[in-house]
């Protein structure tokens, strides 16, 4: 993951608690910041003497030639509050190159029926995916189920209306609101019943080729089951989480353990507390390991275990086959067999 200093081009207000932040990309960095629909980038910011990193999804389509992130303000969010209340055009931020696996890449020779389901700010990567799918192939159809608490909380509302107007036959949009009724959509949260009802009645029970889900973990787990019952293969249901509740992983190891870590071609050896998460130990020893969310919901800190063993507290990113190959998320990894040797380069 490479960071560069980028100038903020515009901070556009989406709701009272959300903004779209666009960046100026110098000509020499255009290729570096090329991205796939659905990816995210990480911003680095100094907050009260602390360096913080936060990842935000890109809401522009690759074909638009802009790097734009959606940032929703959360309570006591160290960067999101700053972005919504203080950040302005002309400011500079350290921004990583785009990454992430929640991506849309279409075969231009075959049209697809694509279901997108988003809750709240989960619409941000979905915007990128929907716009790219619609512009990529003139026969793609996007079915979008979008949930918010109220109309006032709806990010990209005007832009979505413009997309529907531009693609009236190929973008089917159904809105729902969980706390305030609206004549723009249904009333209620996105759950199994609403999902299947919308597919049957609002969308005409289409045969789906791909599904993209973005929202809280509980919603994702429910909808994955719903869509499999609807007839979709599991490997065609892609998802990205806002967050993931941590679970406990017990370890028989105590005291200090040795960790060898390869980063950017250099091997470092540290002694770390056996009961700490691997990434926490690396950062405490001032190692420049790649990371972003620190919550197990992005893929920035993937590394390969070369020796020893770890167990992840939570994993919503790696497949069983990738885990079998030795891949792990450093931010979720607890050491179960030492000494440990990990490699951030061989991933």
C-alpha positions in Angstrom: 0.0 0.0 0.0 1.5 3.3 -1.2 0.6 6.7 0.3 0.9 10.0 -1.5 0.0 13.6 -0.6 -3.1 14.6 -2.5 -4.9 17.9 -2.5 -8.6 18.0 -1.8 -10.4 19.2 -4.9 -13.9 19.5 -3.4 -15.9 18.6 -0.3 -19.5 18.2 -1.4 -22.3 18.0 1.2 -24.5 14.9 0.7 -26.5 15.0 3.9 -26.2 16.8 7.3 -23.8 14.0 8.3 -22.1 12.9 5.1 -19.8 14.4 2.4 -18.2 13.3 -0.8 -14.5 14.2 -0.9 -12.8 14.4 -4.2 -9.0 14.7 -4.8 -6.8 16.2 -7.4 -4.6 13.5 -8.9 -1.3 14.8 -10.5 -0.7 13.5 -14.0 2.2 11.4 -12.9 0.0 9.6 -10.4 -3.0 8.9 -12.7 -2.0 5.3 -13.3 -1.1 4.8 -9.6 -4.6 5.8 -8.6 -6.5 3.8 -11.2 -9.1 1.7 -9.5 -11.8 -1.0 -10.0 -15.4 -0.3 -9.2 -16.1 -1.1 -5.5 -12.6 -0.5 -4.2 -11.5 1.9 -1.3 -8.6 4.0 -0.4 -7.1 4.8 3.0 -6.5 8.3 4.4 -3.9 9.1 7.0 -4.5 12.0 9.3 -2.9 13.5 12.4 -5.4 13.8 15.3 -4.2 15.3 18.6 -0.7 13.9 18.0 -1.9 10.5 16.9 -1.6 9.1 13.4 -4.9 7.5 12.4 -5.8 5.7 9.3 -9.3 5.2 8.0 -10.5 3.5 4.8 -13.4 4.9 2.7 -15.0 3.5 -0.4 -14.7 5.2 -3.7 -18.1 6.3 -5.0 -17.0 7.3 -8.6 -16.9 4.9 -11.4 -13.5 4.2 -13.0 -14.7 5.6 -16.3 -15.4 9.0 -14.6 -11.7 9.5 -14.1 -12.0 10.9 -10.6 -11.1 9.8 -7.1 -14.1 10.5 -4.8 -14.8 9.0 -1.4 -18.0 9.1 0.6 -17.4 9.9 4.3 -20.3 9.6 6.8 -19.8 11.3 10.2 -20.0 8.9 13.1 -20.1 9.7 16.8 -16.6 10.6 18.0 -15.1 9.5 14.7 -11.6 10.9 14.6 -11.5 11.5 10.9 -15.1 11.4 9.9 -15.9 14.4 12.2 -13.0 16.3 10.8 -13.9 15.5 7.2 -17.5 16.6 7.7 -16.9 19.7 9.8 -13.4 21.1 8.9 -12.0 19.6 5.7 -12.2 21.9 2.7 -10.9 22.3 -0.9 -7.2 23.0 -1.0 -6.4 20.9 2.1 -3.9 18.1 1.7 -4.1 14.5 3.0 -2.0 11.4 2.8 -4.1 9.0 0.6 -3.2 5.4 -0.2 -3.5 3.7 -3.6 -6.9 2.0 -4.1 -7.3 -1.6 -2.9 -10.0 -4.1 -2.0 -11.7 -7.2 -3.4 -15.3 -6.0 -3.4 -15.1 -5.2 -7.1 -17.1 -5.3 -10.4 -15.3 -6.4 -13.5 -17.6 -7.0 -16.4 -17.1 -9.1 -19.5 -18.2 -6.7 -22.2 -19.4 -9.5 -24.4 -22.1 -10.7 -22.0 -24.8 -8.7 -20.2 -25.6 -9.4 -16.6 -28.5 -8.9 -14.1 -26.8 -7.4 -11.0 -28.5 -7.1 -7.6 -27.1 -4.4 -5.3 -28.2 -4.0 -1.7 -27.0 -1.2 0.5 -27.8 0.1 4.0 -26.8 3.7 4.9 -23.3 4.6 3.8 -23.0 1.1 2.3 -24.3 2.9 -0.8 -20.8 4.4 -1.4 -19.1 1.4 -3.1 -22.4 0.4 -4.6 -22.6 3.7 -6.4 -19.3 2.9 -8.1 -20.4 -0.6 -9.0 -23.8 0.5 -10.3 -22.4 3.3 -12.4 -19.7 1.1 -13.9 -22.1 -1.8 -14.6 -24.6 0.5 -16.4 -21.9 2.3 -18.5 -19.8 -0.9 -19.1 -22.4 -2.9 -21.1 -25.6 -1.5 -22.7 -27.6 -4.6 -21.7 -26.6 -4.8 -18.0 -29.5 -4.3 -15.6 -28.9 -3.2 -12.0 -31.5 -3.9 -9.3 -30.8 -1.7 -6.3 -32.4 -2.1 -2.9 -31.3 0.8 -0.7 -32.2 1.3 3.0 -31.9 4.3 5.3 -33.4 5.5 8.5 -35.0 8.5 6.8 -34.9 10.5 3.6 -32.6 13.0 5.4 -30.0 10.3 5.9 -30.0 9.2 2.2 -26.6 9.7 0.7 -26.4 10.3 -3.1 -30.2 10.7 -3.3 -30.1 13.2 -6.2 -27.4 11.3 -8.1 -29.5 8.1 -7.9 -32.5 9.9 -9.3 -30.3 11.1 -12.1 -29.1 7.6 -12.8 -32.7 6.3 -12.9 -33.6 9.0 -15.4 -30.5 8.2 -17.5 -31.1 4.4 -17.4 -34.9 4.0 -16.9 -35.0 0.5 -18.3 -31.8 -0.8 -16.8 -31.7 0.6 -13.2 -34.5 -0.6 -11.0 -34.3 1.3 -7.6 -36.3 0.4 -4.5 -35.9 2.5 -1.4 -36.9 1.7 2.2 -36.8 3.7 5.4 -36.7 2.2 8.9 -37.6 5.2 11.2 -39.6 7.7 9.1 -42.2 6.8 6.5 -41.8 8.3 3.1 -43.8 8.2 -0.2 -40.5 7.5 -1.9 -40.3 4.0 -0.6 -41.3 1.3 1.8 -41.1 1.4 5.6 -38.9 -1.0 7.4 -35.4 -2.4 7.6 -33.8 -4.6 4.9 -34.3 -8.2 6.1 -35.1 -11.5 4.6 -38.8 -10.7 4.0 -38.2 -7.3 2.5 -35.5 -8.6 0.2 -37.5 -11.5 -1.2 -40.7 -9.3 -1.4 -38.8 -6.7 -3.4 -37.2 -9.2 -5.7 -40.6 -10.8 -6.5 -42.9 -7.7 -6.6 -40.8 -4.6 -7.4 -38.1 -6.2 -9.5 -40.2 -8.9 -11.2 -38.3 -11.9 -9.9 -35.2 -11.6 -12.2 -32.6 -14.3 -12.7 -29.5 -12.8 -11.1 -25.9 -13.3 -12.1 -24.2 -11.3 -9.4 -25.1 -9.7 -6.0 -23.3 -7.0 -4.1 -24.2 -6.4 -0.5 -22.8 -3.7 1.7 -24.0 -2.9 5.2 -23.8 -4.2 8.8 -22.8 -7.7 9.5 -26.2 -8.9 10.7 -27.9 -7.8 7.5 -25.2 -9.4 5.3 -25.5 -12.8 7.0 -29.3 -12.7 6.7 -29.3 -11.7 3.0 -26.6 -14.2 2.0 -29.0 -17.0 3.2 -32.0 -15.3 1.5 -30.2 -15.1 -1.8 -29.0 -18.7 -1.7 -32.6 -19.7 -1.1 -33.6 -17.5 -4.1 -31.2 -19.7 -6.2 -28.0 -17.7 -6.3 -24.7 -19.6 -5.9 -22.7 -18.5 -2.8 -19.7 -17.5 -4.9 -21.8 -15.0 -6.8 -22.8 -13.2 -3.7 -20.1 -10.6 -2.8 -20.2 -8.4 0.3 -18.5 -5.8 2.3 -19.1 -5.0 5.9 -19.3 -1.7 7.8 -17.9 -3.4 10.8 -17.5 -6.8 12.4 -18.2 -7.6 16.1 -15.1 -9.1 17.7 -15.1 -12.4 19.3 -12.6 -13.9 21.8 -9.9 -16.4 20.8 -8.2 -18.1 23.6 -4.5 -19.0 23.4 -2.4 -21.3 25.4 0.7 -19.1 24.9 1.8 -16.8 27.6 4.6 -14.2 28.1 6.7 -13.0 25.2 7.1 -14.6 21.8 9.4 -14.0 18.8 7.9 -12.6 15.6 9.9 -12.4 12.4 8.1 -10.2 9.8 9.0 -9.4 6.2 7.9 -6.0 5.0 9.0 -4.4 1.7 12.0 -6.8 1.4 13.3 -6.2 4.9 13.0 -8.8 7.8 12.4 -7.4 11.3 12.5 -9.5 14.5 10.5 -8.4 17.6 9.5 -9.8 20.9 5.8 -9.4 21.6 3.2 -10.3 24.1 1.7 -13.6 23.2 -1.9 -12.5 24.0 -1.9 -9.4 21.7 -3.1 -9.2 18.2 -0.2 -9.4 15.7 -0.8 -6.0 14.1 -1.0 -4.3 17.4 2.4 -5.7 18.3 3.9 -4.6 15.0 2.7 -1.1 15.4 3.8 -0.9 19.0 7.3 -1.7 17.7 7.1 1.1 15.0 7.0 -1.3 12.1 5.4 0.1 9.0 3.0 -2.8 8.4 0.1 -2.1 6.0 -3.2 -1.6 7.7 -6.3 0.5 7.6 -9.6 -0.4 9.4 -8.1 -2.5 12.2 -11.5 -4.2 12.4 -11.2 -7.1 10.0 -13.5 -5.6 7.4 -10.9 -4.5 4.8 -8.0 -6.4 3.2 -5.1 -4.0 3.8 -3.3 -6.1 6.4 -3.3 -9.5 4.7 0.0 -11.4 5.2 1.2 -15.0 4.9 2.2 -17.2 7.8 5.5 -18.9 7.0 6.2 -20.4 10.4 4.2 -20.9 13.6 0.4 -20.5 13.6 -2.3 -17.9 14.3 -6.1 -17.9 14.7 -8.2 -15.0 13.6 -10.6 -13.4 16.0 -12.9 -12.5 13.1 -12.7 -13.1 9.4 -15.1 -11.9 6.7 -12.4 -11.4 4.0 -10.4 -14.5 3.4 -11.8 -17.7 1.8 -11.1 -21.2 3.2 -8.6 -21.9 0.4 -6.7 -18.7 1.1 -6.5 -19.5 4.8 -5.3 -23.0 3.8 -2.5 -21.3 1.8 -1.4 -19.5 5.0 -3.0 -16.1 4.5 -4.3 -14.2 7.6 -5.4 -10.8 8.6 -2.8 -9.3 10.9 -5.3 -7.1 12.7 -7.3 -10.2 13.7 -4.5 -12.7 14.2 -3.6 -14.1 17.6 -0.6 -16.3 17.9 -1.3 -20.0 18.7 2.1 -21.4 17.9 5.5 -19.7 18.2 7.9 -18.5 17.1 5.9 -16.8 14.4 7.2 -15.8 10.9 4.9 -13.7 8.6 5.4 -12.2 5.2 3.5 -9.1 3.9 5.3 -9.2 0.5 4.2 -12.7 -0.6 0.4 -12.1 -0.9 
